[in-house]
């Protein structure tokens, strides 16, 4: 990025440019879904940061770019959280301040070949640490991980089966670093600088090719027929009863289609079924008519314990089977307010939760009949790769996510949410059904390939999908988040190296080993005396 130094000298102009550069990767995600753009989207940000006059300014550029990134990826929250969205983005954006320092440390000026080589490993590792920290549920969860922009790219999905979304993020950042070096440093034409950057690009292509050839593929093991019921937006007085009637109608329309399981969306029932045996009876009647269990989602105060829960509840021909999964990872501000005594004022400026929902304690694998075992998740739990991985380890043959993005119907959120299921399917080698209340609903096969068509936000319908089953264990399920662990080791080695370097410089500094002159009275000589 070649701009007049006087123009960039203004902190305001430079900060604005950093925020805009940080926001660019949003176009790689749905709805634009320009997946290829992810491989160049970080280049302007990297070029700006490397030109920072000091490490402190580079950290500021990292912070402000992180603010721009978080605000762009979560812009659909603005109508609900208003100014609080900007505050959250600013707080989480600070996670990129150390990343900015790393970029300048290795790429400022005319980097040596060794610095470029190190940058190709260290800078992506630093990015991965940012994603890891912000993936903590209390900080909003792993929405908008850079690797998830590759959800529709078959070679990338193969890589996800090896190292999860983390490996994809690492490689995408590495490509951006290599391109930034080749674009910005004229001296990169010198082999010592250009060769490592080109080698980084070649290594990424080689890793992708190796995964394509050698990574084990899911072994086909039959098919099941799973129906998704999406009632669409139902507003007005008695919307809960109207929605239930619509779900009942759409479910009954599945008669004769030989389904093995029927899935309703998140918050499809607004009362505890123990308090409404009439509703439980109507659902069990549907189950008998269709000879299939129905997985509903109850968003209500439980009758057997205090508090409001969001729960996946399985209903069979004889009523609720007893299989129940209570949502474990709640949406900050949407379903609970962190440190409510301090941040409770958020309810006065947006649509934050008036009462905290309660968390479940463990994941559940359900036997839904027909010899099928499924692993349910609720809402943005599908963004967490560890949850789907644990369900696969526990024997789930199909992953399910019940969701509702009705508050964000006209935004990019529904499509972004639906795309995450492709990554979870590819990582685990298990098909995944993403069933929503109001769209977008989607189904993906065990390699992350799309099954059938999406049910968009304007659809009020039910659809049956032939969902492939698969056997085998992917490397990601077997070895877990190994790219994150590798990145931690890289950064630990960097800290040790930097510490040793600082100590060495201190010891070799001029005068550091020369004892002070002393007077005849054995007191230190005063300068100038």
matplotlib code that plots the C-alpha trace (Angstrom):
import matplotlib.pyplot as plt

x = [0.0, 1.8, 0.4, 2.0, 3.6, 2.2, -1.4, -0.9, 0.7, -2.7, -3.9, -7.5, -7.0, -4.8, -7.2, -10.2, -8.2, -7.3, -11.0, -12.0, -9.2, -10.2, -13.8, -12.9, -13.0, -16.8, -17.4, -15.9, -18.8, -22.4, -24.5, -21.8, -19.9, -16.9, -14.8, -11.8, -11.7, -10.6, -7.2, -6.5, -8.8, -6.2, -3.5, -4.5, -4.6, -1.2, 0.3, -0.9, 0.3, 3.7, 4.2, 3.5, 6.3, 6.4, 5.3, 2.7, 1.2, 1.1, -0.8, -3.3, -3.7, -4.3, -6.9, -8.8, -8.7, -10.1, -12.9, -13.7, -13.7, -15.9, -18.4, -18.6, -19.1, -21.7, -23.3, -26.7, -26.7, -27.0, -30.8, -31.0, -28.1, -27.5, -24.5, -23.7, -22.6, -19.9, -18.8, -18.5, -16.6, -14.2, -13.5, -13.0, -11.0, -8.3, -7.4, -5.8, -3.4, -0.7, -1.3, -0.6, 2.7, 3.7, 3.0, 5.3, 7.9, 8.5, 7.4, 8.4, 10.8, 12.6, 12.3, 15.0, 14.3, 14.4, 11.8, 9.5, 9.8, 9.0, 6.1, 4.5, 4.2, 4.0, 1.5, -1.1, -0.4, -1.2, -4.4, -5.4, -4.9, -7.2, -9.8, -9.3, -9.8, -12.8, -14.3, -15.0, -18.7, -18.6, -17.0, -19.6, -18.4, -16.7, -18.9, -17.0, -13.8, -11.9, -11.7, -15.5, -15.6, -14.5, -17.7, -18.5, -15.0, -14.5, -10.7, -11.0, -13.7, -11.2, -8.7, -11.3, -11.6, -7.9, -7.5, -10.9, -11.8, -8.6, -6.4, -8.3, -7.9, -4.2, -3.7, -5.9, -3.8, -0.6, -1.6, -2.4, 1.0, 2.8, 0.9, 1.4, 5.2, 5.2, 3.0, 4.7, 8.4, 10.1, 13.2, 11.1, 12.4, 15.6, 15.5, 16.3, 12.9, 10.8, 11.5, 10.0, 6.9, 6.5, 7.3, 4.5, 2.0, 3.4, 3.2, -0.4, -1.2, 0.8, -1.1, -4.4, -3.3, -2.0, -5.3, -7.2, -5.2, -4.5, -7.1, -9.5, -12.9, -16.2, -17.3, -20.9, -23.2, -26.8, -29.3, -32.1, -35.0, -35.2, -37.9, -37.4, -40.5, -40.0, -43.2, -41.8, -42.5, -45.7, -46.5, -49.4, -51.7, -51.5, -48.5, -47.4, -50.6, -50.7, -47.1, -47.9, -50.9, -48.8, -46.1, -48.7, -50.2, -46.8, -45.9, -49.1, -48.4, -45.4, -47.7, -46.8, -43.2, -41.6, -39.6, -37.3, -37.2, -38.9, -37.1, -38.8, -36.8, -35.6, -38.3, -40.9, -42.9, -43.2, -44.4, -43.2, -44.9, -45.4, -47.6, -49.5, -50.3, -52.7, -49.8, -47.8, -50.7, -51.1, -47.4, -47.4, -50.5, -48.5, -45.7, -48.0, -49.5, -46.1, -44.3, -41.4, -40.2, -40.4, -37.6, -39.2, -37.5, -39.0, -38.2, -40.0, -39.8, -39.4, -42.0, -39.5, -36.8, -36.4, -35.6, -36.1, -34.3, -34.0, -34.3, -34.4, -37.2, -37.9, -41.5, -42.5, -45.8, -46.4, -45.5, -42.1, -39.5, -37.5, -34.6, -33.9, -30.9, -30.8, -28.8, -25.3, -23.8, -26.1, -25.9, -24.5, -27.0, -29.5, -30.2, -28.3, -26.4, -22.8, -22.2, -25.8, -25.3, -22.7, -24.1, -27.8, -28.3, -28.0, -31.7, -32.6, -30.7, -31.6, -33.3, -31.1, -32.4, -34.7, -34.1, -31.1, -31.8, -30.3, -27.6, -27.6, -24.9, -23.9, -24.3, -26.7, -26.9, -30.4, -31.7, -34.6, -35.7, -35.0, -31.5, -30.5, -28.5, -28.5, -26.6, -28.7, -27.4, -29.3, -28.8, -25.3, -23.9, -23.3, -20.6, -18.5, -16.4, -15.7, -19.3, -20.0, -16.7, -17.6, -21.0, -19.3, -17.0, -20.0, -21.5, -23.9, -24.5, -26.2, -25.7, -28.7, -29.0, -32.3, -32.1, -34.1, -32.8, -36.2, -34.9, -32.4, -34.5, -33.4, -29.7, -26.8, -27.1, -29.5, -27.2, -24.0, -25.6, -26.7, -23.2, -21.6, -23.2, -21.1, -17.9, -19.2, -20.2, -16.8, -14.9, -16.7, -17.5, -21.2, -24.1, -25.7, -29.2, -29.7, -33.4, -34.8, -38.0, -37.9, -35.0, -32.4, -32.7, -30.0, -28.6, -25.1, -23.5, -20.6, -18.0, -19.7, -21.5, -25.0, -27.9, -31.0, -31.8, -31.9, -35.2, -35.0, -36.2, -39.4, -40.4, -43.1, -43.0, -41.7, -39.1, -37.7, -34.0, -32.2, -29.4, -26.3, -24.8, -21.1, -18.7, -15.1, -13.3, -11.8, -8.3, -9.9, -12.2, -9.3, -6.7, -8.8, -7.7, -4.0, -3.5, -4.3, -1.9, 0.8, 0.1, 0.5, 3.9, 5.0, 4.1, 5.7, 8.9, 8.7, 8.3, 11.3, 13.4, 12.4, 13.2, 16.6, 17.2, 16.3, 18.6, 21.4, 21.0, 20.9, 24.2, 25.9, 24.7, 27.6, 28.8, 26.7, 29.7, 31.9, 31.8, 31.2, 34.3, 34.8, 36.6, 39.3, 36.5, 34.9, 31.8, 30.6, 32.1, 29.7, 29.5, 31.3, 33.2]
y = [0.0, 3.1, 6.3, 9.6, 9.4, 12.8, 11.5, 8.5, 10.6, 11.7, 9.2, 9.8, 9.0, 6.1, 4.7, 5.1, 3.3, 0.5, 0.0, -0.1, -2.5, -4.8, -4.9, -6.2, -9.9, -9.7, -10.0, -13.6, -14.7, -15.2, -13.5, -12.2, -15.6, -14.4, -17.2, -16.4, -12.8, -14.3, -15.0, -11.3, -9.5, -9.1, -7.8, -4.0, -4.4, -6.1, -3.5, -0.7, -2.3, -3.1, 0.6, 1.7, 4.0, 2.2, -1.0, 0.9, 2.4, -1.1, -2.4, 0.5, -0.4, -4.0, -3.0, -0.6, -3.2, -5.8, -3.3, -3.0, -6.7, -7.5, -4.7, -5.9, -9.5, -8.7, -5.7, -7.5, -7.1, -3.3, -3.2, -5.3, -4.0, -0.6, 1.2, -1.8, -3.6, -1.0, -1.2, -5.0, -4.7, -2.2, -4.5, -7.6, -5.7, -5.2, -8.8, -7.9, -5.4, -8.0, -9.4, -5.9, -5.8, -9.2, -8.1, -5.1, -7.1, -9.4, -7.4, -3.8, -2.2, -4.6, -8.0, -10.6, -14.0, -15.4, -12.8, -13.6, -17.3, -16.7, -14.4, -17.1, -19.1, -16.6, -14.2, -16.9, -18.4, -15.0, -14.8, -18.2, -17.1, -14.2, -16.6, -19.0, -16.4, -14.7, -18.2, -18.4, -18.5, -15.6, -13.4, -14.1, -17.4, -18.4, -16.5, -15.3, -17.4, -16.6, -20.3, -20.6, -18.4, -21.5, -23.5, -24.2, -25.0, -28.7, -28.8, -26.6, -28.9, -31.8, -29.8, -29.1, -32.9, -32.9, -29.8, -28.3, -24.7, -23.7, -25.2, -23.3, -20.0, -20.6, -21.3, -18.4, -15.9, -17.4, -16.8, -13.2, -12.7, -14.2, -11.9, -8.9, -9.5, -9.9, -6.9, -4.4, -5.0, -4.2, -6.0, -9.1, -9.6, -10.6, -14.3, -14.1, -12.3, -13.6, -17.3, -17.7, -15.9, -18.0, -21.1, -20.3, -20.2, -23.5, -25.1, -24.1, -25.7, -28.8, -29.2, -28.9, -31.5, -33.8, -33.6, -34.2, -37.4, -38.9, -37.7, -40.6, -40.1, -40.9, -44.4, -44.5, -46.5, -46.1, -43.3, -42.0, -39.7, -36.6, -34.0, -30.3, -28.3, -24.5, -22.6, -19.2, -15.9, -15.9, -12.6, -11.0, -12.0, -15.6, -16.1, -19.1, -21.0, -20.0, -21.2, -24.5, -25.0, -24.2, -26.7, -29.3, -28.7, -28.9, -32.0, -33.8, -33.0, -35.4, -38.4, -41.1, -39.9, -42.6, -40.3, -41.6, -38.4, -35.0, -31.9, -28.6, -25.4, -23.6, -22.2, -24.1, -24.6, -21.8, -23.8, -26.8, -29.8, -31.1, -28.1, -28.6, -32.3, -31.4, -30.1, -33.2, -35.4, -33.6, -34.1, -37.8, -38.2, -36.8, -39.2, -42.2, -41.1, -40.7, -43.5, -41.2, -39.5, -35.7, -33.5, -30.3, -27.4, -26.0, -22.4, -22.1, -22.2, -25.8, -27.3, -29.5, -27.0, -23.2, -21.1, -20.9, -23.4, -24.0, -27.7, -30.2, -32.6, -35.9, -36.9, -40.4, -42.2, -42.5, -38.9, -37.4, -40.2, -38.7, -37.8, -34.1, -31.8, -28.5, -25.8, -25.4, -22.4, -19.4, -16.3, -13.3, -10.5, -12.5, -15.2, -13.9, -10.8, -11.4, -9.6, -8.5, -6.2, -4.3, -4.6, -4.9, -1.4, -3.1, -4.0, -0.3, 0.3, -2.8, -6.2, -7.8, -10.7, -9.5, -12.7, -15.0, -18.5, -21.5, -23.7, -27.5, -29.6, -32.1, -33.0, -35.8, -38.4, -39.6, -42.8, -41.7, -45.1, -46.9, -47.6, -43.9, -41.9, -38.2, -35.4, -32.2, -28.7, -25.5, -22.2, -20.8, -24.0, -25.1, -22.5, -24.4, -27.1, -28.9, -29.5, -31.4, -33.2, -34.5, -35.7, -37.6, -39.2, -40.2, -42.0, -39.6, -40.7, -37.4, -33.9, -31.7, -27.9, -26.3, -22.6, -19.4, -16.2, -14.5, -11.3, -10.9, -12.1, -9.3, -9.6, -11.8, -13.7, -16.6, -17.6, -17.2, -19.4, -22.1, -22.2, -23.2, -26.7, -27.5, -27.0, -29.1, -31.9, -31.9, -31.8, -34.8, -36.9, -36.8, -35.4, -32.3, -31.0, -27.3, -26.8, -23.4, -21.7, -19.0, -19.9, -20.6, -24.3, -26.5, -30.1, -31.2, -34.6, -36.1, -34.3, -31.0, -31.2, -29.6, -32.0, -30.7, -27.0, -24.5, -23.3, -19.6, -16.9, -16.5, -20.2, -21.7, -25.4, -28.8, -30.8, -34.3, -35.0, -38.2, -37.8, -40.1, -41.9, -42.5, -44.5, -43.8, -41.2, -38.0, -36.9, -33.8, -35.9, -38.2, -35.5, -32.5, -28.9, -29.7, -26.5, -24.4, -26.4, -26.0, -22.2, -22.0, -23.8, -21.4, -18.3, -19.9, -20.4, -16.8, -15.5, -17.5, -16.3, -12.7, -12.9, -14.3, -11.7, -8.9, -10.3, -10.6, -7.0, -5.8, -7.6, -6.4, -2.8, -0.2, 0.3, -2.5, -4.6, -1.7, -0.9, 2.7, 4.8, 5.2, 8.0, 7.4, 7.4, 4.4, 6.3, 6.4, 9.3, 12.0, 12.9, 16.1, 16.1]
z = [0.0, -1.2, 0.1, 1.0, 4.4, 5.3, 4.6, 6.8, 9.5, 10.7, 13.4, 12.3, 8.7, 9.4, 12.0, 9.5, 6.8, 9.3, 10.2, 6.5, 5.6, 8.5, 7.3, 3.8, 4.6, 5.3, 1.5, 1.6, 3.8, 2.9, 1.5, -1.0, -0.6, -2.6, -1.1, -3.3, -1.9, 1.5, 0.0, -0.7, 1.7, 4.4, 2.1, 2.5, 6.2, 6.4, 4.1, 6.3, 9.5, 8.2, 7.4, 10.9, 12.2, 15.6, 17.2, 19.3, 16.1, 14.5, 17.6, 17.2, 13.5, 14.5, 17.1, 14.8, 11.9, 14.4, 15.3, 11.6, 11.1, 14.1, 13.2, 9.6, 10.4, 13.0, 11.4, 11.4, 15.2, 14.9, 14.8, 18.0, 20.1, 18.5, 19.9, 22.1, 18.9, 18.3, 21.9, 21.7, 18.4, 19.9, 22.9, 20.8, 18.2, 20.8, 20.4, 17.1, 18.7, 19.3, 15.8, 14.5, 16.4, 15.0, 11.4, 11.8, 13.7, 10.7, 7.7, 8.3, 5.9, 3.6, 5.5, 5.1, 3.7, 7.3, 8.5, 5.6, 6.3, 10.0, 9.1, 7.1, 10.3, 13.1, 11.6, 10.9, 14.3, 15.9, 13.9, 15.1, 18.7, 18.2, 16.8, 19.7, 22.3, 20.8, 20.2, 24.0, 24.4, 26.8, 24.2, 21.5, 20.1, 16.9, 14.4, 11.4, 11.7, 8.5, 7.5, 7.5, 4.4, 2.5, 3.3, -0.4, -1.7, -2.0, -1.6, 1.5, 3.0, 2.6, 4.6, 7.2, 7.7, 8.6, 10.8, 11.1, 10.4, 12.2, 9.5, 6.9, 8.8, 9.1, 5.4, 4.3, 6.4, 5.2, 1.6, 2.4, 4.1, 1.0, -1.4, 0.8, 0.7, -3.1, -3.7, -1.3, -1.3, -4.5, -3.2, -3.2, -6.7, -4.9, -4.4, -0.7, -0.1, -3.0, -2.6, 0.9, -0.2, -3.3, -1.3, 1.1, -1.8, -3.1, 0.3, 0.7, -2.7, -1.7, 1.6, -0.2, -2.8, -0.1, 1.8, -1.4, -2.2, 1.2, 3.7, 4.4, 2.9, 4.7, 3.9, 2.6, 5.0, 3.7, 3.8, 6.0, 5.1, 7.3, 7.0, 8.0, 9.0, 8.5, 9.3, 8.4, 10.1, 12.2, 13.9, 15.7, 18.6, 19.6, 17.3, 19.3, 18.8, 15.1, 14.6, 16.2, 14.0, 10.9, 12.0, 12.6, 9.1, 7.4, 9.3, 8.4, 4.7, 5.0, 5.1, 2.7, 2.2, 4.4, 6.6, 9.4, 11.5, 11.5, 12.8, 13.8, 14.3, 17.4, 19.7, 17.7, 21.0, 23.5, 26.5, 28.5, 27.1, 30.7, 31.3, 28.0, 27.6, 24.9, 22.7, 23.5, 22.5, 19.2, 18.4, 19.4, 17.2, 14.3, 15.1, 15.0, 11.7, 10.1, 11.9, 12.7, 15.8, 15.9, 17.3, 18.6, 20.4, 23.5, 24.7, 28.0, 31.7, 32.8, 35.1, 37.0, 37.8, 38.0, 35.0, 31.2, 29.0, 25.3, 24.8, 22.0, 23.0, 21.2, 20.8, 19.7, 19.1, 22.9, 23.7, 24.8, 24.9, 27.7, 25.4, 26.0, 25.3, 27.1, 25.2, 26.8, 25.0, 25.2, 23.0, 25.0, 25.3, 23.2, 25.8, 28.8, 29.8, 31.0, 34.3, 34.4, 37.4, 35.4, 31.8, 32.5, 31.0, 27.6, 27.8, 27.7, 24.4, 22.4, 22.4, 25.0, 27.2, 29.9, 31.9, 31.7, 30.3, 32.1, 30.6, 30.1, 31.6, 28.9, 25.3, 24.3, 21.5, 20.9, 19.5, 17.3, 16.1, 12.7, 14.1, 13.8, 16.4, 16.1, 17.9, 18.4, 18.9, 19.3, 17.4, 17.3, 18.9, 15.3, 15.1, 17.7, 16.0, 19.3, 20.0, 16.7, 17.1, 20.5, 19.2, 16.5, 19.0, 21.1, 18.2, 16.5, 12.9, 11.9, 13.4, 13.9, 14.5, 15.4, 14.8, 14.4, 12.9, 12.7, 14.2, 11.3, 8.4, 6.0, 6.8, 5.9, 9.2, 8.0, 5.1, 7.2, 9.9, 7.4, 5.8, 9.1, 8.9, 5.8, 7.9, 10.8, 8.4, 6.6, 9.9, 11.4, 8.3, 9.4, 7.6, 9.2, 9.1, 9.8, 10.6, 11.2, 12.2, 9.5, 7.2, 5.9, 6.4, 4.8, 4.7, 4.0, 3.4, 5.2, 3.0, 3.4, 0.1, -0.2, -0.2, -2.0, -2.0, 0.8, 2.3, 2.1, 4.5, 2.5, 2.6, 4.8, 3.9, 4.8, 2.8, 2.9, 2.3, 1.6, 4.0, 3.4, 6.4, 6.7, 8.8, 9.7, 11.8, 10.2, 11.3, 12.9, 15.1, 16.0, 16.7, 17.6, 17.4, 16.5, 14.4, 17.5, 19.6, 16.9, 16.8, 20.6, 20.3, 17.6, 19.7, 22.8, 20.8, 19.5, 23.1, 24.2, 21.2, 21.7, 25.4, 24.7, 22.1, 24.4, 27.1, 24.7, 23.5, 27.1, 27.9, 24.8, 25.1, 25.2, 28.8, 30.2, 31.3, 32.4, 36.1, 37.0, 37.9, 41.5, 43.6, 46.2, 48.8, 46.9, 45.8, 42.2, 40.2, 39.3, 35.6, 34.9, 38.2]

ax = plt.figure().add_subplot(projection="3d")
ax.plot(x, y, z, "-o")
ax.set_aspect("equal")
plt.show()
